[in-house]
Structures are given as structure tokens and as C-alpha cells.
Amino acid sequence: MGYLNFTKYLYLFAALFFAVDAATHWQDNPKPWISVGIALVSLFLYFFRNHFGKKFKNRQNSSQP
């Protein structure tokens, strides 16, 4: 289960990477909406995985005697 704690930070890194990519290419003719979308989805997935990881950990700790 250790790799699942690591993958949520990959989502955070991807969100940061695509946000910086969108900011640097903002002046291009077609606006970088794909990069903005991927950054927002990655940020959502980070918080989603973080929330359910804590929920799973609390349930696992409460079920042990």
C-alpha cells in the first residue's frame, strides 16, 4: 500500500507541471485549455485520493481490536 501514498503526489506534480505549461504558453494563439483542464483534473484527483486514503486508513484502524 505504500505506492498508493506516493501516487497522490504524482497527481500534484502533474497539476503543477501543466499549470506552469499553461502559464508559459498563455500568449500563444490557441489558448492552452487542454493544459489547464489536465491541471484541474490532476488537482481534483490529488484531493480525491487524499480524502479517500484518510477515510480508508481510519476505517482500517477502527476495525482492528
DSSP file (Angstrom, degrees, kcal/mol; ACC not computed):
  #  RESIDUE AA STRUCTURE BP1 BP2  ACC     N-H-->O    O-->H-N    N-H-->O    O-->H-N    TCO  KAPPA ALPHA  PHI   PSI    X-CA   Y-CA   Z-CA
    1    1 A M    >>        0   0    0      0, 0.0     4,-0.8     0, 0.0     3,-0.6   0.000 360.0 360.0 360.0  -5.5    0.0    0.0    0.0
    2    2 A G  H 3>  +     0   0    0      1,-0.2     4,-0.9     2,-0.2     3,-0.4   0.825 360.0  58.9 -67.1 -31.1    3.0    2.3    0.2
    3    3 A Y  H 3> S+     0   0    0      1,-0.2     4,-1.9     2,-0.2    -1,-0.2   0.788  96.9  61.7 -71.5 -25.0    2.9    3.1   -3.5
    4    4 A L  H <> S+     0   0    0     -3,-0.6     4,-0.9     1,-0.2    -1,-0.2   0.849 101.5  52.1 -68.6 -32.5   -0.6    4.5   -3.3
    5    5 A N  H  < S+     0   0    0     -4,-0.8     4,-0.4    -3,-0.4    -1,-0.2   0.791 111.2  49.1 -69.9 -26.6    0.6    7.1   -0.9
    6    6 A F  H >X S+     0   0    0     -4,-0.9     4,-0.9     1,-0.2     3,-0.8   0.837 101.7  61.1 -80.0 -35.0    3.2    8.1   -3.4
    7    7 A T  H 3X S+     0   0    0     -4,-1.9     4,-1.5     1,-0.3     3,-0.3   0.790  93.2  63.6 -69.1 -27.0    0.9    8.3   -6.4
    8    8 A K  H 3X S+     0   0    0     -4,-0.9     4,-1.4     1,-0.2    -1,-0.3   0.857 101.6  52.3 -65.0 -30.7   -1.2   11.1   -5.0
    9    9 A Y  H <> S+     0   0    0     -3,-0.8     4,-2.3    -4,-0.4    -1,-0.2   0.760 101.4  60.3 -75.2 -23.8    1.9   13.3   -5.1
   10   10 A L  H  X S+     0   0    0     -4,-0.9     4,-2.5    -3,-0.3    -1,-0.2   0.878 103.6  51.2 -66.2 -37.0    2.4   12.4   -8.7
   11   11 A Y  H  X S+     0   0    0     -4,-1.5     4,-2.3     2,-0.2    -2,-0.2   0.903 109.9  49.3 -63.8 -40.6   -1.0   13.9   -9.4
   12   12 A L  H  X S+     0   0    0     -4,-1.4     4,-2.1     2,-0.2    -2,-0.2   0.905 111.5  48.8 -65.3 -41.6    0.1   17.1   -7.5
   13   13 A F  H  X S+     0   0    0     -4,-2.3     4,-2.7     2,-0.2    -2,-0.2   0.908 110.7  50.6 -63.4 -42.4    3.3   17.2   -9.6
   14   14 A A  H  X S+     0   0    0     -4,-2.5     4,-2.6     2,-0.2     5,-0.2   0.898 109.2  51.6 -63.2 -40.4    1.3   16.8  -12.8
   15   15 A A  H  X S+     0   0    0     -4,-2.3     4,-1.9     1,-0.2    -1,-0.2   0.918 112.4  45.7 -62.6 -43.3   -1.0   19.6  -11.8
   16   16 A L  H  X S+     0   0    0     -4,-2.1     4,-2.3     2,-0.2    -2,-0.2   0.918 112.8  50.6 -65.1 -43.9    1.9   21.9  -11.1
   17   17 A F  H  X S+     0   0    0     -4,-2.7     4,-2.3     1,-0.2    -2,-0.2   0.931 113.8  43.2 -60.9 -47.6    3.6   20.9  -14.4
   18   18 A F  H  X S+     0   0    0     -4,-2.6     4,-2.3     2,-0.2    -1,-0.2   0.807 111.7  54.4 -73.6 -28.1    0.6   21.5  -16.5
   19   19 A A  H  X S+     0   0    0     -4,-1.9     4,-2.2    -5,-0.2    -1,-0.2   0.912 111.2  45.3 -67.7 -41.8   -0.3   24.8  -14.7
   20   20 A V  H  X S+     0   0    0     -4,-2.3     4,-2.3     2,-0.2    -2,-0.2   0.898 112.3  52.4 -66.7 -39.7    3.2   26.1  -15.4
   21   21 A D  H  X S+     0   0    0     -4,-2.3     4,-1.5    -5,-0.2    -2,-0.2   0.915 110.8  47.1 -61.1 -43.5    2.9   24.9  -19.0
   22   22 A A  H  < S+     0   0    0     -4,-2.3    -1,-0.2     1,-0.2    -2,-0.2   0.894 111.9  50.8 -65.5 -39.5   -0.4   26.7  -19.4
   23   23 A A  H >< S+     0   0    0     -4,-2.2     3,-0.8     1,-0.2     4,-0.2   0.885 111.3  47.1 -67.4 -38.1    1.1   29.9  -17.9
   24   24 A T  H 3< S+     0   0    0     -4,-2.3     3,-0.3     1,-0.2    -1,-0.2   0.788 118.4  40.7 -75.5 -25.8    4.1   29.9  -20.1
   25   25 A H  T >< S+     0   0    0     -4,-1.5     3,-1.3    -5,-0.2    -1,-0.2   0.146  80.8 109.8-105.1  19.0    2.1   29.3  -23.3
   26   26 A W  T <  S+     0   0    0     -3,-0.8    -1,-0.2     1,-0.3    -2,-0.1   0.808  73.7  56.8 -67.0 -29.5   -0.8   31.6  -22.5
   27   27 A Q  T 3  S+     0   0    0     -3,-0.3    -1,-0.3    -4,-0.2    -2,-0.1   0.545  82.5 109.7 -81.7  -6.3    0.2   34.2  -25.1
   28   28 A D  S <  S-     0   0    0     -3,-1.3    -3,-0.0     2,-0.1     0, 0.0  -0.257  83.5-108.4 -65.0 158.7    0.0   31.6  -28.0
   29   29 A N  S    S+     0   0    0      1,-0.1     2,-0.7     2,-0.1    -1,-0.1   0.967 109.1  49.1 -59.7 -60.8   -2.8   31.9  -30.4
   30   30 A P  S    S-     0   0    0      0, 0.0    -2,-0.1     0, 0.0    -1,-0.1  -0.724  99.3-122.9 -79.3 120.9   -4.9   28.9  -29.3
   31   31 A K        -     0   0    0     -2,-0.7     2,-2.3     1,-0.1     3,-0.3  -0.286  22.5-111.3 -60.9 145.3   -5.1   29.2  -25.6
   32   32 A P     >  +     0   0    0      0, 0.0     4,-1.7     0, 0.0    -1,-0.1  -0.356  59.9 148.6 -79.7  63.3   -3.7   26.2  -23.7
   33   33 A W  H  >  +     0   0    0     -2,-2.3     4,-2.6     1,-0.2     5,-0.2   0.787  67.2  60.0 -69.4 -27.2   -7.1   25.0  -22.4
   34   34 A I  H  > S+     0   0    0     -3,-0.3     4,-2.6     2,-0.2    -1,-0.2   0.925 106.2  47.1 -66.5 -42.1   -6.0   21.3  -22.5
   35   35 A S  H  > S+     0   0    0      2,-0.2     4,-2.2     1,-0.2    -2,-0.2   0.891 112.7  49.5 -65.0 -38.8   -3.2   22.0  -20.1
   36   36 A V  H  X S+     0   0    0     -4,-1.7     4,-2.3     2,-0.2    -2,-0.2   0.915 112.1  48.8 -65.2 -42.6   -5.5   24.0  -17.8
   37   37 A G  H  X S+     0   0    0     -4,-2.6     4,-2.5     2,-0.2    -2,-0.2   0.917 111.4  48.0 -63.7 -44.3   -8.0   21.1  -17.9
   38   38 A I  H  X S+     0   0    0     -4,-2.6     4,-2.5     1,-0.2    -1,-0.2   0.890 111.1  52.2 -64.8 -38.3   -5.4   18.5  -17.2
   39   39 A A  H  X S+     0   0    0     -4,-2.2     4,-2.1    -5,-0.2    -2,-0.2   0.913 111.5  46.3 -63.3 -42.3   -4.1   20.6  -14.3
   40   40 A L  H  X S+     0   0    0     -4,-2.3     4,-2.3     2,-0.2    -2,-0.2   0.901 113.3  48.1 -68.4 -40.1   -7.5   20.9  -12.8
   41   41 A V  H  X S+     0   0    0     -4,-2.5     4,-2.6     2,-0.2    -2,-0.2   0.908 112.2  49.8 -66.3 -41.1   -8.3   17.2  -13.2
   42   42 A S  H  X S+     0   0    0     -4,-2.5     4,-2.0     2,-0.2    -2,-0.2   0.892 110.8  49.5 -64.4 -39.4   -5.0   16.3  -11.6
   43   43 A L  H  X S+     0   0    0     -4,-2.1     4,-2.0     2,-0.2    -2,-0.2   0.909 111.3  49.3 -66.0 -41.4   -5.6   18.7   -8.7
   44   44 A F  H  X S+     0   0    0     -4,-2.3     4,-2.6     1,-0.2    -2,-0.2   0.919 110.3  50.8 -61.5 -43.7   -9.0   17.2   -8.2
   45   45 A L  H  X S+     0   0    0     -4,-2.6     4,-2.7     2,-0.2     5,-0.2   0.852 106.9  54.9 -65.2 -34.4   -7.6   13.6   -8.3
   46   46 A Y  H  X S+     0   0    0     -4,-2.0     4,-2.3     2,-0.2    -1,-0.2   0.960 113.1  40.5 -61.0 -50.8   -5.0   14.6   -5.7
   47   47 A F  H  X S+     0   0    0     -4,-2.0     4,-2.4     2,-0.2    -2,-0.2   0.872 115.2  52.6 -67.9 -35.9   -7.6   15.8   -3.2
   48   48 A F  H  X S+     0   0    0     -4,-2.6     4,-2.3     2,-0.2     5,-0.2   0.937 113.1  43.1 -62.6 -48.1   -9.9   12.9   -4.0
   49   49 A R  H  X S+     0   0    0     -4,-2.7     4,-1.9     1,-0.2    -2,-0.2   0.864 113.7  51.9 -68.6 -35.4   -7.2   10.3   -3.4
   50   50 A N  H  X S+     0   0    0     -4,-2.3     4,-1.9    -5,-0.2    -1,-0.2   0.921 111.0  47.6 -66.0 -43.5   -6.0   12.1   -0.3
   51   51 A H  H  X S+     0   0    0     -4,-2.4     4,-2.0     1,-0.2    -2,-0.2   0.941 116.2  42.1 -63.2 -48.9   -9.6   12.2    1.2
   52   52 A F  H  X S+     0   0    0     -4,-2.3     4,-2.3     1,-0.2    -1,-0.2   0.772 110.0  58.1 -75.3 -23.8  -10.3    8.6    0.5
   53   53 A G  H  X S+     0   0    0     -4,-1.9     4,-2.2    -5,-0.2    -1,-0.2   0.912 109.5  44.7 -66.1 -42.1   -6.9    7.5    1.6
   54   54 A K  H  X S+     0   0    0     -4,-1.9     4,-2.4     2,-0.2    -2,-0.2   0.895 113.1  51.4 -66.6 -39.6   -7.5    9.0    5.0
   55   55 A K  H  X S+     0   0    0     -4,-2.0     4,-2.1     2,-0.2    -2,-0.2   0.909 111.4  47.0 -64.1 -42.6  -11.0    7.5    5.1
   56   56 A F  H  X S+     0   0    0     -4,-2.3     4,-2.3     2,-0.2    -1,-0.2   0.899 112.0  50.5 -65.3 -41.4   -9.6    4.1    4.3
   57   57 A K  H  X S+     0   0    0     -4,-2.2     4,-2.3     2,-0.2    -2,-0.2   0.898 110.5  49.1 -65.3 -40.9   -6.9    4.4    6.9
   58   58 A N  H  X S+     0   0    0     -4,-2.4     4,-2.0     2,-0.2    -1,-0.2   0.901 112.3  48.1 -65.5 -39.9   -9.4    5.5    9.6
   59   59 A R  H  X S+     0   0    0     -4,-2.1     4,-1.3     2,-0.2    -2,-0.2   0.893 112.0  49.8 -66.5 -38.4  -11.7    2.6    8.8
   60   60 A Q  H  X S+     0   0    0     -4,-2.3     4,-0.7     1,-0.2    -2,-0.2   0.894 112.3  47.4 -68.0 -39.5   -8.8    0.1    8.9
   61   61 A N  H  < S+     0   0    0     -4,-2.3     3,-0.4     1,-0.2    -1,-0.2   0.856 111.5  50.3 -70.2 -34.7   -7.6    1.4   12.2
   62   62 A S  H  < S+     0   0    0     -4,-2.0    -1,-0.2     1,-0.2    -2,-0.2   0.745 105.1  57.0 -77.3 -21.9  -11.0    1.3   13.8
   63   63 A S  H  < S+     0   0    0     -4,-1.3    -1,-0.2    -5,-0.1    -2,-0.2   0.676  88.1  89.0 -83.3 -15.7  -11.7   -2.3   12.7
   64   64 A Q     <        0   0    0     -4,-0.7    -4,-0.0    -3,-0.4     0, 0.0  -0.645 360.0 360.0 -82.0 137.4   -8.6   -3.6   14.5
   65   65 A P              0   0    0      0, 0.0    -1,-0.1     0, 0.0    -3,-0.1   0.493 360.0 360.0 -72.0 360.0   -9.2   -4.7   18.1
